[in-house]
């Protein structure tokens, strides 16, 4: 069976593609691995609502029974949020989850691969993966996807648990421009600042669309990464976060965590150490990114109309 036969588009997504209307892809590892129940399902619903309120169609992407769903009904979201042992689906796991007819949440890289197959150009996530602090051989597949799939990815920077300078160096090597939305300072997920520079500061969605189109017209095939700082009201200064991150990293090493186990363990432990502050920042930045991505998708749609006109 061809791979495309394993893709199921929701009615909302099919309608948005046929008209066409702006669409924003949303990943599903926040449902399956990122947040505890019932916050996981509530967040997924809130992100879809945030996208709709900005005039775009949300397309939450994930696997159910071996089928790649691009856009989910509320019942499907609820089912995925309650799966007991879902796959964490990066591109490497696609064949396994399909052949085992299993369920799973797509990572940044897994979601981007789905977008490549169906033609979605804008994606909102929390923080991208990158180069891990304790092992520079542990590099997220997110970076490879960003280097090879041309789309606009809105994030709050890279997860603060990572080696941020090494992550930015990788992105530079792979010609992935990092746009600071209203900032010259690369955001560090929970924090608005990292002390590291972005490629370019841009202040509105239309400028981001114009930049991305020029990037691709120049012959480059990488994504454009938009780093959108967490809202000030929920941000945690990096100086406050760093001791918690170091402690969580130390505990992860002591417990022998590795590979795909590391990030969920660190995020959960940091939430415990910060007494829930990191969770509030995480929820806030995800909704903030969904809104900005929808605004960018609208601007991209308008640019397409002008081009045809």
C-alpha positions in Angstrom: 0.0 0.0 0.0 1.4 3.4 -0.9 2.3 5.7 2.0 -0.2 8.3 1.0 -3.0 5.7 1.6 -2.0 5.9 5.3 -2.8 9.6 5.5 -6.3 10.7 6.7 -7.2 14.4 6.5 -9.9 15.7 8.7 -13.0 17.3 7.0 -11.9 20.7 8.3 -8.4 20.3 6.8 -9.8 19.0 3.4 -12.1 22.0 3.3 -9.3 24.4 4.1 -7.1 22.9 1.4 -9.8 23.0 -1.2 -10.9 26.6 -0.8 -8.0 27.3 0.2 -7.8 28.7 3.7 -4.8 29.3 6.0 -3.8 26.2 7.9 -1.5 25.7 11.0 0.0 22.3 11.8 0.2 21.4 15.5 2.2 18.5 16.9 0.8 15.9 19.2 3.7 14.9 21.6 2.3 17.4 24.0 -0.8 15.1 24.1 1.2 11.9 24.4 4.4 12.7 26.2 4.6 16.4 27.1 1.9 17.0 29.7 0.1 15.0 32.3 -3.7 14.2 32.0 -6.0 16.1 31.9 -3.8 19.2 31.1 -2.7 17.5 27.8 -6.1 17.4 26.3 -7.1 20.8 27.5 -4.0 22.3 26.0 -4.6 20.6 22.6 -8.1 22.0 22.6 -6.9 25.5 23.6 -4.2 25.5 20.9 -6.8 24.6 18.2 -9.1 27.3 19.6 -6.3 29.9 19.5 -5.6 29.1 15.9 -9.2 29.4 14.9 -9.6 32.7 16.8 -6.8 34.1 14.6 -8.7 33.0 11.4 -6.8 29.8 10.5 -7.6 26.1 10.5 -5.8 24.0 13.0 -4.4 20.6 11.9 -3.2 18.6 14.9 -1.1 15.7 13.5 -0.7 12.3 15.0 -1.1 8.5 14.5 -4.2 6.4 15.3 -4.2 2.7 14.5 -1.3 3.1 12.0 -2.9 6.0 10.1 -1.4 9.4 10.0 -4.1 11.9 10.8 -3.7 15.4 9.6 -6.3 17.2 11.6 -8.3 15.4 14.3 -11.8 15.5 15.6 -12.3 16.2 19.3 -13.0 12.5 19.9 -9.7 11.6 18.2 -7.8 14.1 20.3 -9.4 12.7 23.4 -8.5 9.1 22.4 -4.9 10.0 21.7 -4.6 11.9 24.9 -5.6 8.7 26.8 -3.4 6.2 25.0 -1.4 4.2 27.6 1.8 3.4 25.6 1.8 5.6 22.5 4.8 5.9 20.2 6.9 9.1 20.3 7.0 9.5 16.5 9.9 11.1 14.9 10.6 10.2 11.2 12.5 7.1 12.3 9.4 5.7 13.9 7.0 6.2 10.9 7.4 2.7 9.5 7.2 1.1 13.0 4.0 2.8 14.0 2.3 2.1 10.6 3.3 -1.6 10.4 2.2 -2.2 14.0 -1.0 -0.3 13.4 -0.2 1.7 16.6 -1.0 5.1 18.0 1.5 7.9 18.6 2.2 11.6 19.0 4.4 13.3 16.4 7.5 15.2 17.4 8.6 18.5 15.7 10.5 16.4 13.1 7.6 13.9 12.7 5.1 16.7 12.3 7.3 18.4 9.7 7.5 15.2 7.7 3.7 15.0 7.7 3.5 18.6 6.5 5.9 17.9 3.7 3.6 15.1 2.4 0.4 17.2 2.5 1.7 20.7 1.7 1.2 22.6 4.9 3.7 25.4 5.2 3.2 26.8 8.8 3.7 24.9 12.0 3.5 26.0 15.7 5.3 24.1 18.4 6.7 24.8 21.9 10.5 24.5 21.7 12.5 22.7 19.2 14.9 19.9 20.1 18.6 20.3 19.5 22.1 19.3 20.8 22.0 17.9 24.3 24.3 19.3 27.0 25.8 16.1 28.4 26.3 14.4 25.0 27.0 16.3 21.8 26.3 13.1 19.9 22.7 13.3 21.1 21.3 15.5 18.5 17.5 15.8 17.9 16.1 14.8 14.6 14.3 18.1 14.7 17.4 19.8 13.5 17.7 17.6 10.4 14.1 18.2 9.6 14.6 22.0 9.9 17.6 21.7 7.6 15.6 19.9 4.8 11.9 20.8 4.9 10.9 24.3 3.6 8.3 25.6 5.9 7.8 28.3 8.6 8.2 26.8 12.1 7.1 29.0 15.1 8.7 28.1 18.5 9.8 29.7 21.7 13.4 29.0 20.8 15.0 25.7 21.7 14.3 23.9 25.0 16.4 25.4 27.7 17.6 22.0 28.8 19.8 21.9 25.6 23.2 23.2 24.7 21.8 26.4 23.0 25.1 27.7 21.4 25.7 24.3 19.8 22.1 24.1 18.6 22.4 27.5 17.0 25.7 26.5 15.4 24.1 23.5 13.9 21.3 25.6 12.5 23.8 28.0 11.0 25.8 25.2 9.4 22.6 23.9 7.8 21.5 27.3 6.5 18.4 27.5 8.7 17.7 31.2 9.4 16.5 32.0 12.9 14.1 34.9 13.0 13.6 36.7 16.4 10.0 37.9 16.5 10.4 41.4 18.0 13.7 40.4 19.6 17.5 40.2 18.8 18.0 37.7 21.6 17.3 34.0 21.0 14.6 33.0 23.5 15.3 30.0 25.8 11.9 28.4 26.1 10.9 29.3 29.7 13.0 32.5 29.4 12.8 35.4 27.0 16.6 35.7 26.8 19.6 33.5 26.3 22.3 36.0 25.5 22.6 34.5 22.0 21.8 36.3 18.7 19.2 35.5 16.1 19.8 35.8 12.3 17.3 38.6 11.9 14.8 40.5 14.0 11.4 40.9 12.4 8.3 42.6 13.9 5.3 41.4 12.0 3.9 38.3 10.2 4.0 39.8 6.7 7.7 40.5 7.0 8.3 36.9 8.1 6.4 35.7 5.0 8.3 38.0 2.7 11.6 36.8 4.3 10.7 33.1 3.9 9.6 33.5 0.3 12.9 35.2 -0.6 14.8 32.5 1.3 13.2 29.7 -0.8 13.4 31.7 -4.0 17.1 31.9 -3.5 17.2 28.1 -3.9 17.4 27.1 -0.2 15.3 24.1 1.0 15.6 24.6 4.8 12.9 25.8 7.1 12.6 29.3 8.5 12.6 29.2 12.3 10.6 31.9 14.0 11.6 32.3 17.7 8.8 33.9 19.6 9.6 34.7 23.2 7.3 33.5 26.0 4.9 36.3 27.2 6.5 38.4 29.8 3.9 37.7 32.4 4.8 34.0 32.4 8.6 34.2 31.6 11.2 32.9 34.1 14.6 34.6 34.1 17.3 32.3 32.7 19.4 32.9 35.9 16.6 31.5 37.9 16.1 28.5 35.6 19.7 27.4 35.2 20.2 25.8 38.6 17.0 23.7 38.2 18.1 22.6 34.7 21.6 21.6 36.0 20.0 19.6 38.8 17.6 17.8 36.5 20.4 17.0 34.1 22.5 15.5 36.9 19.6 13.4 38.1 18.9 12.2 34.5 22.5 11.0 34.2 22.3 9.3 37.6 19.2 7.5 36.5 20.7 6.4 33.2 18.1 8.3 31.0 19.1 8.4 27.4 17.6 9.0 23.9 13.9 9.8 23.8 13.6 9.4 27.6 15.7 12.4 28.4 13.5 15.3 27.4 10.3 14.2 29.0 12.2 13.3 32.3 13.9 16.7 32.4 10.7 18.7 31.7 8.8 16.8 34.4 11.6 17.2 36.9 12.0 20.9 36.2 8.3 21.4 36.7 8.6 19.7 40.1 11.6 21.8 41.1 10.0 25.1 40.0 6.7 24.2 41.8 4.7 24.4 38.6 6.1 27.7 37.3 7.8 26.0 34.3 4.5 24.3 33.4 2.7 27.7 33.4 5.4 29.1 31.1 5.2 26.1 28.8 1.4 26.4 28.4 1.6 30.1 27.9 4.3 29.9 25.2 2.5 27.2 23.3 -0.7 29.3 23.0 1.3 32.3 22.1 3.1 30.4 19.3 -0.3 29.1 18.0 -1.6 32.6 17.7 1.5 33.9 15.9 1.5 30.9 13.5 -2.1 31.5 12.6 -1.3 35.2 11.8 1.7 34.1 9.7 -0.5 31.5 7.9 -3.0 34.2 7.1 -0.3 36.5 5.7 1.0 33.6 3.6 -2.4 33.0 2.2 -2.8 36.7 1.4 0.6 36.7 -0.4 -0.6 33.7 -2.5 -3.8 35.6 -3.5 -1.7 38.6 -4.6 0.6 36.5 -6.6 -2.3 34.8 -8.5 -4.0 38.2 -9.0 
